[in-house]
Amino acid sequence: MYSIEELANDFHKLGIGAADTVMLHASVRAVREVAGGPDQIHLALKSVLTSEGTLMMYAGCPRYYDEVGRGNLTMEQEREVREKLPAFDPLTARSARDNGTLVEFLRTYPDSRVNRHVARFVFWGKHTEHLMSGQPWNYAFGSDSPLERFLMLDGKIVLLGSDHDAVTFLHYVEHVADFSGKRIARYQVPVMENGCAVWRYGGI
């Protein structure tokens, strides 16, 4: 069983320090039992970063919100989703389950903030306003995205029991790199505009 102090010491050993900007990918199961529950993981990291540091995690959106139009669903499934799915609410929608449980613990913790895109990030700390100051609806991981601003802040990526192929920042590289065969995922999302639910096109 880990204590919050032991976790903080381990983050120090990984090279994390006060005032760093960190993007965390974590598997609570891989960390194993933590005294006080999973919240102690992000609280330990925050204690190392101090109020001068910044923490972010990729939250995404619940299932189906970014699926219509991608070609992953049958016509009948898309028809049902269009009929039944409520408008996306970035402030209350749960994080994508594939991103693990810790991001949802962080999202719902006091002082956490999220941006309004379905490709949402959760932020805490000094550079929150700067990191979430904008995100293009199309190509949400590329230029002028939170990932680009993270790069400009010399951010550090921390993998805690997560695989390298889970690193969200790789999507930024995919967007800005010039290579042949690049594919764009296009989809439609139900959002509220002027009090009405509308389906808005997006792409990543």
C-alpha positions in Angstrom: 0.0 0.0 0.0 1.3 3.4 -0.9 1.0 6.6 1.2 0.7 10.0 -0.3 4.2 10.8 1.0 5.7 7.7 -0.8 4.0 8.7 -4.0 5.3 12.2 -3.8 8.8 10.9 -3.2 8.5 8.7 -6.2 7.4 11.6 -8.4 10.5 13.5 -7.2 12.7 10.6 -8.2 11.1 10.7 -11.7 12.4 14.3 -12.0 9.2 16.2 -11.4 9.6 19.4 -9.5 7.9 22.6 -8.4 6.5 24.7 -11.2 6.6 21.9 -13.8 3.8 21.5 -16.3 2.9 17.8 -16.4 0.6 15.7 -18.5 -0.2 12.5 -16.6 -1.3 9.2 -18.0 -2.0 6.7 -15.2 -3.4 3.3 -14.5 -4.8 3.1 -11.0 -4.8 -0.7 -11.2 -1.1 -0.7 -12.1 -0.3 1.6 -9.2 -2.1 -0.8 -6.9 -3.5 0.0 -3.5 -3.2 3.6 -2.2 -4.0 4.6 1.3 -6.9 7.1 1.1 -7.9 6.0 -2.4 -7.0 7.0 -6.0 -7.3 10.8 -5.4 -4.1 10.5 -3.4 -2.2 10.0 -6.7 -3.0 13.3 -8.2 -2.8 15.0 -4.8 0.7 13.6 -4.4 1.7 15.0 -7.8 0.1 18.4 -7.0 2.1 18.5 -3.8 5.3 18.1 -5.8 4.3 20.7 -8.4 3.2 23.2 -5.8 0.9 26.1 -6.7 3.4 27.2 -9.3 3.0 24.0 -11.3 0.3 22.7 -13.6 -1.3 19.3 -14.1 -3.3 18.1 -17.1 -4.9 14.8 -18.2 -6.8 13.9 -21.3 -10.5 13.2 -20.5 -12.3 12.9 -23.9 -16.0 12.2 -23.8 -18.4 9.3 -23.1 -19.1 6.7 -25.8 -20.9 7.7 -29.0 -20.4 11.5 -28.7 -17.6 11.4 -31.3 -18.7 8.3 -33.3 -21.4 9.5 -35.7 -19.9 9.8 -39.2 -16.7 8.0 -38.5 -17.8 4.8 -40.1 -17.6 2.7 -36.9 -21.3 2.4 -36.4 -24.0 0.8 -38.6 -26.6 3.1 -40.2 -29.1 1.8 -37.7 -26.8 2.5 -34.8 -26.1 6.0 -36.1 -29.9 6.6 -36.5 -30.5 5.5 -32.9 -27.6 7.7 -31.5 -29.0 10.7 -33.4 -32.4 10.1 -31.9 -31.4 9.4 -28.3 -28.1 11.1 -27.5 -28.4 14.3 -25.4 -26.4 17.4 -26.3 -22.8 17.2 -25.1 -22.2 19.1 -21.8 -18.5 19.5 -21.3 -18.9 20.4 -17.6 -20.8 17.3 -16.5 -20.0 14.6 -19.1 -17.9 11.8 -17.8 -14.5 11.1 -19.1 -14.0 8.4 -21.6 -13.7 5.0 -19.8 -10.7 4.0 -22.0 -8.7 6.8 -20.4 -8.8 5.2 -16.9 -10.5 6.1 -13.7 -7.9 8.7 -12.4 -8.8 11.3 -14.9 -12.4 11.2 -13.7 -11.3 11.6 -10.1 -9.3 14.6 -11.2 -12.1 16.0 -13.3 -14.5 16.0 -10.4 -12.1 17.3 -7.8 -12.3 20.9 -6.5 -10.3 23.4 -8.6 -10.1 21.3 -11.7 -11.2 22.8 -15.0 -12.2 21.4 -18.4 -12.3 22.9 -21.8 -15.5 22.7 -23.9 -14.4 20.4 -26.8 -15.4 16.7 -26.9 -11.6 16.1 -27.1 -11.5 17.5 -23.5 -8.6 18.0 -21.2 -8.7 18.4 -17.4 -6.5 21.1 -16.0 -5.3 22.2 -12.5 -2.7 24.7 -11.5 -1.0 27.9 -12.6 -1.2 27.7 -16.4 -4.8 26.4 -16.5 -6.2 29.5 -18.2 -3.5 29.6 -20.8 -3.7 25.9 -21.6 -7.5 25.9 -22.1 -7.6 29.4 -23.7 -8.6 27.8 -27.1 -9.0 24.6 -29.0 -10.0 24.4 -32.7 -13.2 22.4 -33.3 -11.5 20.8 -36.3 -8.0 19.3 -35.8 -8.4 19.7 -32.0 -5.0 18.2 -31.2 -3.0 20.3 -33.6 -2.0 24.0 -34.0 -3.5 26.3 -31.3 -4.5 23.4 -29.2 -3.8 22.7 -25.5 -1.2 20.2 -26.7 0.7 22.9 -28.6 0.6 25.2 -25.6 1.8 22.3 -23.4 4.7 22.0 -25.7 5.5 25.7 -25.5 5.6 25.4 -21.7 8.2 22.6 -22.0 5.7 20.2 -20.5 6.7 16.8 -19.1 4.8 13.6 -19.9 4.5 11.1 -17.0 3.4 7.5 -17.6 2.2 5.8 -14.4 1.6 2.2 -15.4 0.5 3.3 -18.9 1.8 2.2 -22.3 3.6 4.6 -24.6 0.9 4.2 -27.2 -1.5 5.8 -24.8 0.4 9.2 -24.9 -2.1 11.8 -26.1 0.7 14.1 -27.2 1.4 11.8 -30.1 -1.7 13.2 -31.8 -0.1 16.6 -31.9 2.8 15.2 -33.8 0.4 13.5 -36.2 -1.3 16.8 -36.9 1.8 18.9 -37.5 4.0 16.4 -39.2 4.0 16.3 -43.0 3.8 12.7 -44.2 1.9 10.8 -46.8 -1.1 8.7 -46.0 -2.4 10.9 -43.2 -6.0 10.2 -42.4 -8.5 12.5 -40.8 -11.3 11.2 -38.6 -14.5 13.2 -39.2 -17.5 13.0 -37.0 -20.6 14.9 -35.8 -21.4 15.9 -32.2 -24.7 17.0 -30.6 -24.1 20.4 -28.9 -26.3 23.2 -27.6 -26.4 26.4 -29.7 -28.9 29.2 -28.8 -30.8 26.8 -26.6 -31.2 24.1 -29.3 -29.4 20.8 -29.8 -27.6 20.8 -33.1 -25.2 18.3 -34.7 -21.9 20.0 -35.4 -19.2 18.6 -37.6 -15.7 18.1 -36.3 -12.5 16.3 -37.2 -9.3 15.1 -35.7 
